[in-house]
Amino acid sequence: MSPSLIWVEILKIARRRGMLLTAVGLTCFAALATFVTFWILHVRDEAEHPSAGGEGSFGIAITFVGLLATVFAALIGARAGAYDEENGLMRYWTVTGLRRTDLFLARIPAAIAVVVAAIAPAFLIAILLAVALPTADGDAVRAGTVGAALWGIVLGVVVWAAISVSIGALLRSTGAGIAVSFVLAFVADTGLSLLSLVSERLREVAPSNAISVLT
């Protein structure tokens, strides 16, 4: 697997501008809407809502951005994994002598890179507004909080992009890959988290809980 092959996969994903623009737009909207809401509350009742920015608002904004990052990691990953097989292009790749394994391994970092780049503007907006908007004493955003938030989002994107690329490549269908990825990301993961009330071992199996251990 060479960097040039990863770059080719990045360009293939980036050509689907509709999905990328949607990812950028929705994540930026989520961050902006969160801070606008807290700013309105702050203006209307400063005593009850002393902060429009700060760590509290930043944490909520990043939660929404992280949720959308998971959604787009599943969408982009499944599409990247299934694209060549679904469109009959794999035979042209194999003629060049490239192994299927190399192609598969190149798609994972490519999908991760595209998703991280797509959500980066929303993350920067969240940082800027958290710092710029009025903040109560003791609620200022700390570098450690920003670093932990960035690590958590990137780690989640890495996990779900890798899972979704694998599912898309296995099923050889974008639609089926996206559907199964969504089921794993939300239905199965939430179900395992709820079942953790019965068994602690099941809690460890849920991907979101496993990711939280590393953040």
Solvent accessible surface area in square Angstrom, and as a share of the most:
residue,aa,sasa,rsa
1,M,114,0.51
2,S,48,0.31
3,P,111,0.70
4,S,74,0.48
5,L,14,0.07
6,I,36,0.18
7,W,146,0.51
8,V,56,0.32
9,E,2,0.01
10,I,32,0.16
11,L,77,0.38
12,K,16,0.07
13,I,5,0.02
14,A,36,0.28
15,R,160,0.58
16,R,46,0.17
17,R,177,0.65
18,G,53,0.51
19,M,36,0.16
20,L,29,0.14
21,L,126,0.63
22,T,66,0.38
23,A,0,0.00
24,V,48,0.28
25,G,39,0.38
26,L,81,0.40
27,T,0,0.00
28,C,20,0.12
29,F,134,0.56
30,A,15,0.11
31,A,0,0.00
32,L,78,0.39
33,A,37,0.29
34,T,10,0.06
35,F,2,0.01
36,V,76,0.44
37,T,71,0.42
38,F,46,0.19
39,W,117,0.41
40,I,73,0.37
41,L,61,0.30
42,H,16,0.07
43,V,90,0.52
44,R,193,0.70
45,D,57,0.30
46,E,113,0.51
47,A,98,0.76
48,E,120,0.54
49,H,52,0.23
50,P,68,0.43
51,S,16,0.11
52,A,0,0.00
53,G,0,0.00
54,G,0,0.00
55,E,40,0.18
56,G,43,0.41
57,S,4,0.02
58,F,1,0.00
59,G,34,0.33
60,I,73,0.37
61,A,0,0.00
62,I,15,0.07
63,T,92,0.53
64,F,100,0.42
65,V,0,0.00
66,G,19,0.18
67,L,92,0.46
68,L,39,0.19
69,A,2,0.02
70,T,22,0.13
71,V,34,0.19
72,F,7,0.03
73,A,0,0.00
74,A,0,0.00
75,L,36,0.18
76,I,1,0.01
77,G,0,0.00
78,A,0,0.00
79,R,74,0.27
80,A,3,0.03
81,G,1,0.01
82,A,0,0.00
83,Y,60,0.23
84,D,1,0.00
85,E,40,0.18
86,E,88,0.39
87,N,79,0.40
88,G,27,0.26
89,L,63,0.31
90,M,12,0.05
91,R,145,0.53
92,Y,127,0.48
93,W,51,0.18
94,T,53,0.31
95,V,128,0.73
96,T,97,0.56
97,G,60,0.58
98,L,59,0.29
99,R,159,0.58
100,R,124,0.45
101,T,77,0.44
102,D,19,0.10
103,L,0,0.00
104,F,55,0.23
105,L,72,0.36
106,A,0,0.00
107,R,5,0.02
108,I,31,0.15
109,P,43,0.27
110,A,0,0.00
111,A,0,0.00
112,I,30,0.15
113,A,43,0.33
114,V,10,0.06
115,V,0,0.00
116,V,45,0.26
117,A,67,0.52
118,A,6,0.05
119,I,6,0.03
120,A,39,0.30
121,P,49,0.31
122,A,0,0.00
123,F,16,0.07
124,L,105,0.52
125,I,42,0.21
126,A,0,0.00
127,I,40,0.20
128,L,119,0.59
129,L,42,0.21
130,A,2,0.01
131,V,106,0.61
132,A,81,0.63
133,L,35,0.17
134,P,61,0.38
135,T,48,0.28
136,A,30,0.23
137,D,150,0.78
138,G,89,0.86
139,D,37,0.19
140,A,64,0.50
141,V,29,0.17
142,R,163,0.60
143,A,90,0.70
144,G,56,0.54
145,T,36,0.21
146,V,29,0.16
147,G,38,0.37
148,A,56,0.43
149,A,19,0.15
150,L,84,0.42
151,W,125,0.44
152,G,21,0.20
153,I,14,0.07
154,V,40,0.23
155,L,22,0.11
156,G,11,0.11
157,V,1,0.00
158,V,54,0.31
159,V,41,0.24
160,W,10,0.04
161,A,0,0.00
162,A,29,0.22
163,I,50,0.25
164,S,0,0.00
165,V,0,0.00
166,S,44,0.29
167,I,19,0.10
168,G,0,0.00
169,A,28,0.21
170,L,142,0.71
171,L,74,0.37
172,R,136,0.50
173,S,34,0.22
174,T,14,0.08
175,G,49,0.47
176,A,43,0.33
177,G,0,0.00
178,I,29,0.15
179,A,55,0.43
180,V,61,0.35
181,S,0,0.00
182,F,65,0.27
183,V,74,0.43
184,L,68,0.34
185,A,8,0.06
186,F,63,0.26
187,V,103,0.59
188,A,33,0.25
189,D,11,0.05
190,T,72,0.42
191,G,27,0.26
192,L,43,0.21
193,S,34,0.22
194,L,114,0.57
195,L,89,0.44
196,S,20,0.13
197,L,156,0.77
198,V,129,0.74
199,S,35,0.23
200,E,108,0.48
201,R,192,0.70
202,L,60,0.30
203,R,97,0.35
204,E,116,0.52
205,V,92,0.53
206,A,0,0.00
207,P,34,0.22
208,S,48,0.31
209,N,26,0.13
210,A,46,0.36
211,I,21,0.11
212,S,59,0.38
213,V,112,0.65
214,L,112,0.56
215,T,77,0.45
